[in-house]
Amino acid sequence: MAKQAKLIIDKEYRIGEVDKRIYGSFIEHLGRAVYDGIYQPGNSMSDEDGFRKDVIDMVKELDVPIIRYPGGNFVSDFVWEDSVGPVKDRPKRLDLAWRTLEPNKIGVNEFAKWLKKANSEMMMAVNLGTRGIPDACNLLEYCNHPGGTKYSDMRIAHGVKDPHNIKVWCLGNEMDGPWQLGHKTMEEYGRLAEETAKAMKLIDPSIELVSCGSSNLEMPTFGRWESKTLECTYDHVDYVSLHQYYGNEADDTADFLAKSDDMDEFIHSVIAICDYVKAKKRGKKNINLSFDEWNVWFHSKEQELDITQNSPWQLAPALLEDIYTFEDALLVGLMLITLMKHADRVKMACLAQLVNVIAPIMTEQGGGAAWKQTIFYPFMHASKYGRGVVLRPVLKSPVHDTSKHENVTDVESIVVYNEEKDELTVFAVNRNLSEDIELLSDVRGFEGYQVKKHIVLENADLKLCNGAGKEAVCSKRTDRSKLDKGRMTSMLNKASWNVICLGK
């Protein structure tokens, strides 16, 4: 007899409304993300602007509502003025973040045009590393002011009459990291971010601002950094950022799939710090979270070191091109469940990145086909079916221990109720590697509902990867969920991602 997990679902027990921007992503001027990724003039698959239509179609399939740009580490040496105006007049620059060559053929205006084709919006980052307040304000004026001023008229002269109206702006990137150009102490960054935020909101009070949190949970200043910088920025910003990547360097799959529990604790900790600062300042507003870099990233670390150290100043080299396994897709699914669990406070998130660089979408070098990595599928399912209100499920699951984690639930699950469409979606991962689990769900509060579909991502080979023309890991439908008198029985095969959709 299979092990059992139990789930009680009630529409009155709500965590919060999903902000669609938690299904955001990220494109940095890094590796082949821009050049040879979204932009490839002369390719038969590209449009009149040089943008790859097959890539745009895949981005639309993922339904990505917001995309962070232009970095990442790249932004801390970004001279935005060099990325606008006639392309023939733009200078080539050394990108010191990744030690590559930046031709500036794609800049702010071209990326804005690409976003419209991809049905997305921009999350713009400003350079608070090697630049500062004036440059952030000038870029905001260029992008958002209607006209009649130096920089808004410059935009109009560049052929863009209407403002871009970018609503979300990041105040730098990973400014606590010693690797970051213009790295700051917490005191330095807090004051600079505060004054930049004040100035930017004088130009456009409607914008939302993201203050830099710690670069990852392992930073020695984690916690103190958030507290100190938010004490400066609390009155002027709306979000604090979180970044975290996970890898399976030890080839310990069971422990690898438990790392979403670490992500959950990370989020809890940052929320607690935000609320501490709110209490200390006797504030009225919550600082919400923007988890604007997250993914699996470890396969390509040696490739990165070889290119940046031994072969610098290349144009669009193959950097950070992780080829993802099936088990990577399971962890991505678990991380998406974790983000949904915190829908009341995590309002934006960016899968880093979108094309070629640690990405769900890949293009072959030299103009070949575009294809979907294993991680494409859980992200697509969450973005498509994870819109609505996240319900607080009561989950009782068998547990197991791993090499570094205790009491890891075999089943991780979250439930999203789309009241407008009268739909209920159960997302569930069985991270038990050897046993199937029978999930018993009580859905009696949803009278008249039926199982519409049960989608799975599963494979006996945890290390299986996709490639151009050989997408071996892809989702399929099954009939493993049955509903009778408000009680649903679902079989979750070992090591599987499951999306169970109910409706009338």
N, C-alpha and C positions, 0 to 999 in steps of 0.2 A: 504493500500500500504506500502511495506517495505521501511525502510530508505535506502538511497543510499550513497555510497562512490565512488569516482572517482579516477582512476589511469592512468597516462600517462607514457608510457614506450618508451624510445628511445635508441637505441644501441650506440649512440654517447655520451650519458651522463653517463660517467663511474666514479665510485668511486675508484675502484682498483681491481686488481686480487686477488682472494681468495688464501691465503696460506693454503694449506690443513691442516696445523698443528693447525688451529683454532678448528679443530675437535679432539683435543687431550684429554687425560684423565690423571688419577692420581691413582697410587697404593702406599699406605704408609704401613709400618709395623705397623698396627693399627687394633685392633679388629680382625675380621675374613676376612680381605681383602686378606692376603697372605695365612695363614694357615686356612684351611677349606673353602677358597675361590678359589684362582687359584691353590693351592697345596693341594692335599689330597691323599697321597699314600695309596694303599690298597683298594681304592674305585673302583668299577667295571667300573666307567666312567672315570677313570684316565689312562694315558698312562704309558709307561715304566719309565718315569722320575717323575711320581707322579702328573703330571699336569692334571687337569680336562679337558677332551676333549669337553664336552658340553659347558663349560665356554669359551674355546678358540673359538668354533664355533660362539657363541654369540658376542664375541669381534670382530671376523671377519665380522659378519653381520653389526656391527656398523662402521666398517672400520676406526679404530682409528690409525692415522699415527704416533703419538708420545705419550709416557706415562711418566709422571714425577715420579721419584723414588729416594730415599726410603722415602721421606717425604718432606714437612710437619714437624710438631713439632718433630717428631722422629729423624730427621736428626741432630738436634742440640745436640744430645748426641750419635751420631752414630760413632762407632769405626769400620771403614770399614775393617780393617785387620782381625777382628774377623768373618767376613762374607765370607771369602775366604779360600781356602785350603781344606784338607780332612774334610768332615762333622763330622766325629767321633771325631776329635780333636778340634772342635769349642766350645768355652765356651758359656754357657747360661749367659745372662746378664739381669739386671734390666733395663727396659725402663722407664726412669724417666718422659718422656713426658706424657705417658698415664698410668703409674704405673702398667704395665703389665710385663710379662716375655717374653724375646726374646730368642728363642732357636738357632737362627742363622743356621737353616737348609736350608733356602733360603737366598742367598746373591747375590752379584754383578754378578757372572758368571751364576748362575742358572736363575736369572731374565733375563739376556741377552739371554739365551737359550729359555726361555718362550716367549720372545718378537719375536724371529724369527718364532716360531710356530704361533703366533698371527698376523704376518705380520705388526709389528710395530717397532718403534725405541725408544731409551731411552733418556729422559731428566734427566740428573743426577744432584742431589743437593749435595753440599759439606757442611761440618760442619764448620760453622764460629761462632758457639755458644761456645762450650767447646773446640774446636780445632782451627786451623788456617791455615796459609800459607803453612807450610811444608806438612801437611797432605793432603791438597787439591792438591798440586803438586804431591805428591806420588801416590794418587789415579788416577790422570790424567795419570801419567807415566805408572801405572799398566794397565790402560784400553786402552790407545791409542798408546803407543810407541811400535814399532815392536819387539825390542829385544836387547840384549847386555847390559842391565843396570840392576841394582838391582831389581827394581819393575817390569819391563817388563819380566825379566827372572823368577821372582817369578810367574807371571801369566802363563808363559809357563810351569813351573814346576807343576802348578796346573791343567795342562791338556788342557789349552786354548792357542793354538799356535798362532792363528791370533788375532791381536788387535781388540777390540770392536769398535773402531773409533766412539765414542760417540761425537756428534757435538754440543749439547746444554748443557750448564752447568749453574745451578743456584747458585749464590753466597750467600748461606745461605737461611733461611726461616723466614719471619715475624720477623726480628730482632728488630723492633720497639716495639714489644709486651712484656709487663712485664711478661707474662706467659712463654715466651721463655727462655729456658736454655741459659745462656750466652747473655741475652738481652743487647743491645748496645744503647748508645745515637746516635743521627744522626752523630755527629762528629766522634765518635769511629767507627761506621760502615762504614762511607764514606771512611776513611783512610784505614781500614782493607780491604774493598772490592777493593779499588783501587790497593793496593799493591798485593793482591791475584790475581787480574785480570792480572796485568802486568807480574807476575811470570808464571801464567798458559799459557799465550799467547806466552811466550818464549819457552815453551815446545811444544805447538801445536798451531801455528798461525791460523789454519783453524777453530778453535772452535768459537762458538757464546756464549756470556755470558749474563746472566740476573741479573741485580742489584735489590735488594729488594726495592720495594716501600712500601707504607703503608699497614698494615695488613687489613684495611678496611677503608671505607670513614669516619667512625665515630671516628677514632683515633684523639686525640687532637693535634697531631703533623702533621696531614695530610696537604700536600702542602709544608710546611716548610721542612719536611723530604725528600720529592722527590727533592726539589730544592737543599738542602744542600748536600745530598749524590751524586746526579748527577753532581754537580760541581766538586766532587772528581773523579767520575768514568767515566765521559763523553767520554774521549779519549780512553777508554779501553773496554767499554761494548757496547752491541748492543740493549738491551731491558731493560725496567723497568717493574717490576711485579705489577699486581693488583690482589687483592683478595676481594671477596664479596659474602656473602650468604644472602638469604632472607627467612623470615618465615611469617606465618599467625597466630601469637600467639593471636591476637585480634579477630580472626574468622571474618574478614572483607574482603570478597573475592574481592569486587570491588577495594578496596584500595590495596590489595595484588597484583592484576594483573596490577596495575599502577606502581609497583616498578621497572619494566624494564626501566621506564623513569628516575629513579634515577641512574640506571646503565649507561644509555646514558650520563647523566650529569657528572658522575664520569669519564668516558672515555674522554669526552671533556676537563675536568679540567686537567687530567694528560697529555694529548697531549699539552695543553697550557703551562704547566710547563716545559715539555721537550723542547719545542720550545723557551721558555724564556732562558733556560740554553744554548741552542745552540746559540742564539743571543748574550748572555752575553760572551760566550767563543769564539765568532766569528767562530763557527764551520761550517763544510761543510756537516756533516751527520745528518740524523734524528735519534733520539732514538725512536725505535718502542716499541710497547706494547706487553707484554706477560700476558694475563689474566689467570694466571695459577692455580687459584682456583676460581670456581664459581658453585653455585647450590642453590637449596632450602635445608635448614637445620634448623629444629626446633622440629620435632616430637620426637626426641630421647634424648633431653637434660637432662631429669630427669634420664634416664637410664645411661647416661654417668657419672653423678655425683654420682650415687649410686655405680657403679663399681669402679671408680677411688678413691673414698673417703672411701667406706665401705668394699670393697672386692678387695684390690689390689693384684698384683703379680700373676694374673691368666695367663694362656697360651691361647691366642686367645679368649678372652671373646666376647660376643655379644655387641659391642660398636658402637654407632652412626648408628644404623640400622633403619633409617627412612623408614617407609612404606608409599609410596607416593600415593597421591590422584590424581584424574583427574585434579583438579584445579592446582595442582603442575606441572603437565605436560604442562598446558597452559602457566604458567609462564616460565618454561624451554624453551618452544617454543619462547616466547617473548624475552628471553635473547639471544637465538641463533640469532634471527632477529637483535637484537642490535649489536651483535658481527659482523655480516655480514655488517651492515651499516658502520662499521669503518674498512673495509677491507684494506684501504690504510695505516692504522697505526697499527691495531691489527693484528699481524702476527702469534701469537700462543695463544692458550687458552686450559685450561684443566678442563673438567667437573670433579669435585671432589665429589666422587671418582668413581671407575669403578665396583668393586665387593663387595657386602655386606655392605660396609661402605658408607652411603649416596650415594647409587649407583643405576644405571639402571639395574644391573644384581644381582640377589640374589641366594644363595644356601641354602637349608634347613640344619639346624644343624644336625650333626650326619651322614652326607653322603647322604642326600636325594637329591631331584631333584633341578635343576637350573631353574629359571624362570625370566620373564621380568617384570620389574616395569612399571608403566604408563609412566615415563619419558624416557623410552627406545625409544619410537616411534618418538617423535619430533627430538631427537638427531640422530637417524638412518636416518630419512628423510633428515635432513640438511646435514649430512655427505655424503649421496648418491647423492642428487640432487643439493647441494649447492657448486658445483665445477665449476669454470670459472671466469667471470668478474661480479662484483656486479655493477648493473646499478643504477643510481640515479633517483628513481621514483618521479613523482610529484603526491602526494597523497592529496586528499581533503576528509576529513572524518568528520562525526558528532562527537561531543565531549560531555563529561560528567564530572562532578566533583565527587570526592570521599571525604572521611573524611579528607584526608591529601594531596590530589593532585587536582589541577585545570586543566581544559581544557585537559582532558585525551581523546585521540582519541579512538573512538569505534573500529576502524580498525587500526592495525599496519601491515605493509607490507614491503617486500624487494624483489628484483628481481635479479636473477642470470642468466647470458647469457653464455652458454657453446658453444663458437664459433666452437670448434673442432667437437663437436657432433651435431651442428646445433640444439641446444635445448634451450628453455627458461623456467625458473621455477619461478613461483610466490608463495612466502610464505606469508600467511596472517593469522592473528588471529583476530577473532571477540571477543573483550573482553567486549562487552555489554552483560550483564547477562540476559536480558529480551527480547531483540528484535533481529530478524534476520536482516542482512544487505545485500543489493544487491550491489555487487562490479562491477562497469563498467570500464573496462580496454581498453585503446586505444593502440592497438598493430599493427597499420598500417605499422610501420617500419619493420615488420617481414612478408613480403609477402610470401604466400604459406604455412604458419604455420597452424597447426590444433591442437585442444585440444587432447592430448594423454591420459591424465588421470587426475582425480581430487580426491586426497586422503584426507580423513578427520579423525580427532580424535575428538570425541564428545560423550557426555553422559549427560543425564538429571540429574544424581546424581553427583554433583561436588565433593563429598567426597568419591566416590567409589574408592576402591583400588584393585590391583591385588594380587594374591597369588599363591603358588605352585598348579598347576592344575586348577586354576580358574582365568585366565587372562581375566577379564571382560572388561577391557579397552584396546582396541587394534584398530589399524587403519583399515579403509575399503575404498573401492572405491565408488564414487557416479557419477551421471551424471548431476551435478548441474552447470556445466560450458558449455556455448554455444558460438561459435565464428562465426561471420558473417561479411564479408567484413572489417576485421581488427578491429572489435569491439567485445570484449568478455564480456559476462554477467555471473557473478558467484554469486550464492547464498551462503552466509556465515551464517550458522545457529548460533544462539546465543551461546556464550561460546564455540567456536570451533577453532581448528587448521586445516589449509587448505594448501595443496600443490597442485598447479595446473601446470601441465607440458604440454608444447607446443613443437611442432616440425614438421618437414616436413614428 
